Amino acid sequence: MTECYRYAMDTYEQMNDDEKAKISLDLLYNAICYYHDDAEEIVQKLLCMDQPALSKLEKSLADMRKRVKKLHQATLAAMPASGRSIFATPEVEDIIFYQISNGLEIK
């Protein structure tokens, strides 16, 4: 479990039922990785969005997460076994997700 996911889970547990009905844990997790900001501020941003915009964002972030997961797995498969352990951590996927979704160069 990554630090971002733990942060999302902790924040999600503190949300009320109405907030949870509008914002899924996966959306919150992906939004935290995307915005890389305070989770409570992210929740407030998400709550201000109308349902069509929120659904579109959730789908977009979920699609990006799938692409990043495939990219991460393909990269690991292409690496020599000796270098995989450092790159195989789940946090690396969160970092790649942030960089790709924000149009940043991956180094």
C-alpha positions as CSV (number, residue, x, y, z in Angstrom):
1,M,0.0,0.0,0.0
2,T,1.4,3.4,-1.0
3,E,1.6,6.4,1.2
4,C,-0.9,8.2,-1.1
5,Y,-3.4,5.4,-0.8
6,R,-3.1,5.3,3.0
7,Y,-3.6,9.1,3.0
8,A,-6.7,8.6,0.8
9,M,-8.1,5.9,3.1
10,D,-7.6,8.0,6.2
11,T,-9.3,10.9,4.6
12,Y,-12.1,8.8,3.2
13,E,-12.8,7.3,6.7
14,Q,-13.3,10.9,8.0
15,M,-15.7,11.8,5.3
16,N,-19.5,11.8,6.0
17,D,-21.9,9.5,4.1
18,D,-23.0,12.2,1.7
19,E,-19.4,13.0,0.7
20,K,-18.7,9.2,0.3
21,A,-21.8,8.9,-1.9
22,K,-20.3,11.5,-4.3
23,I,-16.6,10.6,-4.0
24,S,-15.3,7.1,-4.2
25,L,-12.1,6.0,-2.5
26,D,-10.5,5.3,-5.9
27,L,-11.4,8.8,-7.2
28,L,-10.0,10.3,-4.0
29,Y,-6.8,8.3,-4.3
30,N,-6.3,9.1,-8.0
31,A,-7.1,12.8,-7.3
32,I,-4.5,12.9,-4.5
33,C,-1.9,11.5,-6.8
34,Y,-3.0,13.9,-9.6
35,Y,-3.2,17.1,-7.7
36,H,-0.6,16.2,-5.1
37,D,-2.2,18.5,-2.6
38,D,-3.9,18.4,0.8
39,A,-6.6,15.7,0.8
40,E,-9.1,17.9,2.6
41,E,-8.7,20.6,-0.1
42,I,-9.1,18.0,-2.8
43,V,-12.3,16.7,-1.2
44,Q,-13.7,20.2,-1.2
45,K,-12.7,20.7,-4.9
46,L,-14.4,17.5,-5.8
47,L,-17.5,18.3,-3.8
48,C,-17.9,21.6,-5.7
49,M,-18.0,19.7,-9.1
50,D,-21.3,18.8,-10.6
51,Q,-21.9,15.1,-11.2
52,P,-21.2,15.0,-14.9
53,A,-17.8,16.7,-14.4
54,L,-17.0,14.5,-11.5
55,S,-17.8,11.3,-13.4
56,K,-15.7,12.5,-16.4
57,L,-12.8,13.3,-14.0
58,E,-13.1,9.9,-12.3
59,K,-13.1,8.0,-15.6
60,S,-10.2,10.0,-16.9
61,L,-8.1,9.4,-13.8
62,A,-9.0,5.7,-13.8
63,D,-8.0,5.4,-17.4
64,M,-4.7,7.1,-16.7
65,R,-4.1,4.8,-13.7
66,K,-4.6,1.8,-16.0
67,R,-2.2,3.1,-18.6
68,V,0.4,3.9,-15.9
69,K,0.0,0.4,-14.4
70,K,0.6,-1.2,-17.8
71,L,3.6,1.1,-18.4
72,H,5.1,0.3,-15.0
73,Q,4.6,-3.5,-15.5
74,A,6.1,-3.3,-19.0
75,T,9.1,-1.4,-17.7
76,L,9.7,-3.8,-14.9
77,A,9.5,-6.8,-17.3
78,A,12.1,-5.1,-19.5
79,M,14.5,-4.4,-16.7
80,P,17.2,-6.8,-15.5
81,A,16.3,-8.5,-12.3
82,S,19.0,-6.8,-10.4
83,G,17.4,-3.3,-10.9
84,R,13.8,-4.3,-10.4
85,S,13.5,-4.2,-6.6
86,I,13.9,-0.4,-6.3
87,F,11.6,0.4,-9.3
88,A,9.0,-2.2,-8.3
89,T,7.7,-0.3,-5.2
90,P,4.1,0.8,-5.5
91,E,5.2,4.4,-4.8
92,V,6.9,4.5,-8.2
93,E,3.6,4.0,-9.9
94,D,2.1,6.9,-8.0
95,I,5.1,9.1,-9.0
96,I,4.7,8.0,-12.7
97,F,1.0,8.7,-12.5
98,Y,1.6,12.2,-11.2
99,Q,4.2,12.9,-13.8
100,I,2.3,11.6,-16.8
101,S,-1.1,13.0,-15.8
102,N,0.5,16.5,-15.3
103,G,2.5,16.4,-18.5
104,L,5.9,16.2,-16.8
105,E,9.0,14.5,-18.0
106,I,9.7,11.1,-16.5
107,K,13.3,10.9,-15.3
